[in-house]
Amino acid sequence: MDDLRCKGGYCVEPMRAWDQAVAEGWLNQRACYIKSDGWRVWCAGEYVLKVE
């Protein structure tokens, strides 16, 4: 997902959604990649599928 953990105001809502998904346990964050200027950050993860 793009626009995570970066300096721009446009990153606030994507960060909130990503953090909520991780906190609720339906997404595992694997890695984040930060451009050297800190304005572009994206993270990779995988969905957690729960079969009941």
N, CA, C and O atoms as CSV, one atom per row, in Angstrom:
chain,resi,resn,atom,element,x,y,z
A,1,MET,N,N,0.849,-1.155,0.000
A,1,MET,CA,C,0.000,0.000,0.000
A,1,MET,C,C,0.901,1.226,0.000
A,1,MET,O,O,1.927,1.259,0.679
A,2,ASP,N,N,0.511,2.211,-0.754
A,2,ASP,CA,C,1.300,3.428,-0.884
A,2,ASP,C,C,0.848,4.471,0.142
A,2,ASP,O,O,-0.225,4.353,0.734
A,3,ASP,N,N,1.669,5.472,0.336
A,3,ASP,CA,C,1.376,6.622,1.203
A,3,ASP,C,C,1.246,6.250,2.683
A,3,ASP,O,O,0.327,6.699,3.368
A,4,LEU,N,N,2.165,5.435,3.158
A,4,LEU,CA,C,2.210,5.060,4.571
A,4,LEU,C,C,3.490,5.580,5.200
A,4,LEU,O,O,4.546,5.584,4.567
A,5,ARG,N,N,3.391,6.019,6.455
A,5,ARG,CA,C,4.543,6.453,7.242
A,5,ARG,C,C,5.351,7.559,6.570
A,5,ARG,O,O,6.567,7.629,6.745
A,6,CYS,N,N,4.696,8.410,5.814
A,6,CYS,CA,C,5.424,9.475,5.132
A,6,CYS,C,C,5.060,10.845,5.701
A,6,CYS,O,O,4.210,10.951,6.586
A,7,LYS,N,N,5.696,11.872,5.196
A,7,LYS,CA,C,5.574,13.224,5.747
A,7,LYS,C,C,4.325,13.973,5.298
A,7,LYS,O,O,3.875,14.881,5.997
A,8,GLY,N,N,3.761,13.620,4.162
A,8,GLY,CA,C,2.647,14.376,3.603
A,8,GLY,C,C,1.336,14.179,4.354
A,8,GLY,O,O,1.091,13.118,4.928
A,9,GLY,N,N,0.499,15.211,4.344
A,9,GLY,CA,C,-0.817,15.125,4.979
A,9,GLY,C,C,-1.705,14.085,4.335
A,9,GLY,O,O,-2.629,13.571,4.967
A,10,TYR,N,N,-1.430,13.773,3.078
A,10,TYR,CA,C,-2.189,12.751,2.359
A,10,TYR,C,C,-1.919,11.341,2.889
A,10,TYR,O,O,-2.571,10.386,2.466
A,11,CYS,N,N,-0.977,11.206,3.798
A,11,CYS,CA,C,-0.638,9.888,4.357
A,11,CYS,C,C,-1.465,9.538,5.593
A,11,CYS,O,O,-1.462,8.385,6.025
A,12,VAL,N,N,-2.162,10.496,6.160
A,12,VAL,CA,C,-2.853,10.289,7.427
A,12,VAL,C,C,-3.924,9.195,7.325
A,12,VAL,O,O,-3.919,8.255,8.120
A,13,GLU,N,N,-4.817,9.305,6.381
A,13,GLU,CA,C,-5.904,8.320,6.271
A,13,GLU,C,C,-5.408,6.935,5.860
A,13,GLU,O,O,-5.846,5.950,6.454
A,14,PRO,N,N,-4.510,6.806,4.866
A,14,PRO,CA,C,-3.985,5.473,4.567
A,14,PRO,C,C,-3.275,4.836,5.765
A,14,PRO,O,O,-3.402,3.634,5.997
A,15,MET,N,N,-2.525,5.647,6.527
A,15,MET,CA,C,-1.845,5.112,7.717
A,15,MET,C,C,-2.851,4.626,8.743
A,15,MET,O,O,-2.667,3.571,9.350
A,16,ARG,N,N,-3.916,5.396,8.938
A,16,ARG,CA,C,-4.943,5.018,9.907
A,16,ARG,C,C,-5.595,3.693,9.501
A,16,ARG,O,O,-5.789,2.815,10.342
A,17,ALA,N,N,-5.929,3.549,8.233
A,17,ALA,CA,C,-6.560,2.319,7.748
A,17,ALA,C,C,-5.615,1.126,7.871
A,17,ALA,O,O,-6.028,0.042,8.282
A,18,TRP,N,N,-4.360,1.326,7.517
A,18,TRP,CA,C,-3.365,0.244,7.592
A,18,TRP,C,C,-3.164,-0.189,9.048
A,18,TRP,O,O,-3.189,-1.381,9.356
A,19,ASP,N,N,-2.969,0.777,9.931
A,19,ASP,CA,C,-2.756,0.469,11.354
A,19,ASP,C,C,-3.963,-0.238,11.964
A,19,ASP,O,O,-3.806,-1.139,12.788
A,20,GLN,N,N,-5.158,0.164,11.564
A,20,GLN,CA,C,-6.369,-0.484,12.065
A,20,GLN,C,C,-6.440,-1.933,11.596
A,20,GLN,O,O,-6.790,-2.821,12.373
A,21,ALA,N,N,-6.110,-2.175,10.335
A,21,ALA,CA,C,-6.132,-3.535,9.801
A,21,ALA,C,C,-5.131,-4.429,10.529
A,21,ALA,O,O,-5.427,-5.588,10.822
A,22,VAL,N,N,-3.951,-3.890,10.819
A,22,VAL,CA,C,-2.939,-4.658,11.559
A,22,VAL,C,C,-3.421,-4.910,12.990
A,22,VAL,O,O,-3.318,-6.029,13.493
A,23,ALA,N,N,-3.944,-3.875,13.640
A,23,ALA,CA,C,-4.404,-4.002,15.027
A,23,ALA,C,C,-5.557,-4.994,15.166
A,23,ALA,O,O,-5.650,-5.706,16.166
A,24,GLU,N,N,-6.429,-5.038,14.170
A,24,GLU,CA,C,-7.573,-5.956,14.216
A,24,GLU,C,C,-7.213,-7.372,13.779
A,24,GLU,O,O,-8.046,-8.276,13.839
A,25,GLY,N,N,-5.976,-7.561,13.340
A,25,GLY,CA,C,-5.488,-8.905,13.050
A,25,GLY,C,C,-5.827,-9.458,11.687
A,25,GLY,O,O,-5.673,-10.660,11.468
A,26,TRP,N,N,-6.281,-8.638,10.762
A,26,TRP,CA,C,-6.576,-9.194,9.447
A,26,TRP,C,C,-5.544,-8.815,8.396
A,26,TRP,O,O,-5.748,-9.043,7.204
A,27,LEU,N,N,-4.423,-8.227,8.849
A,27,LEU,CA,C,-3.317,-7.907,7.957
A,27,LEU,C,C,-2.006,-8.060,8.705
A,27,LEU,O,O,-1.868,-7.556,9.820
A,28,ASN,N,N,-1.045,-8.747,8.112
A,28,ASN,CA,C,0.310,-8.855,8.650
A,28,ASN,C,C,1.224,-7.975,7.813
A,28,ASN,O,O,1.361,-8.189,6.609
A,29,GLN,N,N,1.847,-6.996,8.439
A,29,GLN,CA,C,2.805,-6.157,7.730
A,29,GLN,C,C,4.097,-6.931,7.566
A,29,GLN,O,O,4.584,-7.539,8.519
A,30,ARG,N,N,4.656,-6.913,6.363
A,30,ARG,CA,C,5.893,-7.634,6.091
A,30,ARG,C,C,7.102,-6.717,5.979
A,30,ARG,O,O,8.167,-7.031,6.510
A,31,ALA,N,N,6.949,-5.586,5.293
A,31,ALA,CA,C,8.081,-4.681,5.102
A,31,ALA,C,C,7.573,-3.328,4.640
A,31,ALA,O,O,6.516,-3.233,4.016
A,32,CYS,N,N,8.330,-2.282,4.948
A,32,CYS,CA,C,8.042,-0.949,4.445
A,32,CYS,C,C,9.287,-0.429,3.735
A,32,CYS,O,O,10.416,-0.696,4.149
A,33,TYR,N,N,9.062,0.302,2.680
A,33,TYR,CA,C,10.135,0.849,1.868
A,33,TYR,C,C,10.010,2.364,1.880
A,33,TYR,O,O,8.959,2.908,1.541
A,34,ILE,N,N,11.075,3.041,2.269
A,34,ILE,CA,C,11.059,4.483,2.441
A,34,ILE,C,C,12.002,5.123,1.435
A,34,ILE,O,O,13.182,4.777,1.369
A,35,LYS,N,N,11.474,6.064,0.648
A,35,LYS,CA,C,12.318,6.831,-0.250
A,35,LYS,C,C,13.197,7.743,0.599
A,35,LYS,O,O,12.768,8.187,1.664
A,36,SER,N,N,14.385,8.024,0.161
A,36,SER,CA,C,15.371,8.746,0.974
A,36,SER,C,C,14.885,10.106,1.476
A,36,SER,O,O,15.344,10.569,2.520
A,37,ASP,N,N,13.974,10.747,0.764
A,37,ASP,CA,C,13.502,12.057,1.218
A,37,ASP,C,C,12.356,11.960,2.223
A,37,ASP,O,O,11.947,12.976,2.784
A,38,GLY,N,N,11.834,10.763,2.460
A,38,GLY,CA,C,10.779,10.549,3.437
A,38,GLY,C,C,9.382,10.915,2.970
A,38,GLY,O,O,8.422,10.771,3.728
A,39,TRP,N,N,9.250,11.384,1.739
A,39,TRP,CA,C,7.939,11.791,1.232
A,39,TRP,C,C,7.193,10.646,0.574
A,39,TRP,O,O,5.986,10.754,0.362
A,40,ARG,N,N,7.858,9.568,0.247
A,40,ARG,CA,C,7.201,8.417,-0.366
A,40,ARG,C,C,7.548,7.170,0.432
A,40,ARG,O,O,8.716,6.807,0.565
A,41,VAL,N,N,6.524,6.523,0.957
A,41,VAL,CA,C,6.712,5.283,1.718
A,41,VAL,C,C,5.596,4.328,1.334
A,41,VAL,O,O,4.438,4.730,1.228
A,42,TRP,N,N,5.937,3.082,1.129
A,42,TRP,CA,C,4.913,2.084,0.883
A,42,TRP,C,C,5.262,0.833,1.658
A,42,TRP,O,O,6.431,0.550,1.923
A,43,CYS,N,N,4.234,0.089,2.017
A,43,CYS,CA,C,4.416,-1.113,2.822
A,43,CYS,C,C,3.772,-2.303,2.125
A,43,CYS,O,O,2.810,-2.164,1.370
A,44,ALA,N,N,4.324,-3.459,2.400
A,44,ALA,CA,C,3.788,-4.709,1.868
A,44,ALA,C,C,3.291,-5.551,3.034
A,44,ALA,O,O,3.869,-5.542,4.121
A,45,GLY,N,N,2.231,-6.262,2.789
A,45,GLY,CA,C,1.668,-7.134,3.812
A,45,GLY,C,C,0.862,-8.237,3.179
A,45,GLY,O,O,0.777,-8.347,1.956
A,46,GLU,N,N,0.275,-9.049,4.022
A,46,GLU,CA,C,-0.574,-10.125,3.516
A,46,GLU,C,C,-1.810,-10.239,4.395
A,46,GLU,O,O,-1.760,-10.028,5.606
A,47,TYR,N,N,-2.904,-10.573,3.759
A,47,TYR,CA,C,-4.150,-10.751,4.486
A,47,TYR,C,C,-4.086,-11.988,5.359
A,47,TYR,O,O,-3.449,-12.977,4.995
A,48,VAL,N,N,-4.739,-11.938,6.502
A,48,VAL,CA,C,-4.862,-13.081,7.395
A,48,VAL,C,C,-6.268,-13.637,7.199
A,48,VAL,O,O,-7.258,-12.990,7.539
A,49,LEU,N,N,-6.340,-14.829,6.653
A,49,LEU,CA,C,-7.645,-15.451,6.425
A,49,LEU,C,C,-7.957,-16.376,7.584
A,49,LEU,O,O,-7.182,-17.282,7.889
A,50,LYS,N,N,-9.075,-16.154,8.221
A,50,LYS,CA,C,-9.487,-16.970,9.350
A,50,LYS,C,C,-10.678,-17.822,8.916
A,50,LYS,O,O,-11.738,-17.302,8.567
A,51,VAL,N,N,-10.488,-19.107,8.942
A,51,VAL,CA,C,-11.548,-20.036,8.579
A,51,VAL,C,C,-12.130,-20.587,9.874
A,51,VAL,O,O,-11.416,-21.156,10.699
A,52,GLU,N,N,-13.423,-20.414,10.036
A,52,GLU,CA,C,-14.062,-20.906,11.258
A,52,GLU,C,C,-15.068,-21.981,10.946
A,52,GLU,O,O,-15.705,-22.513,11.855
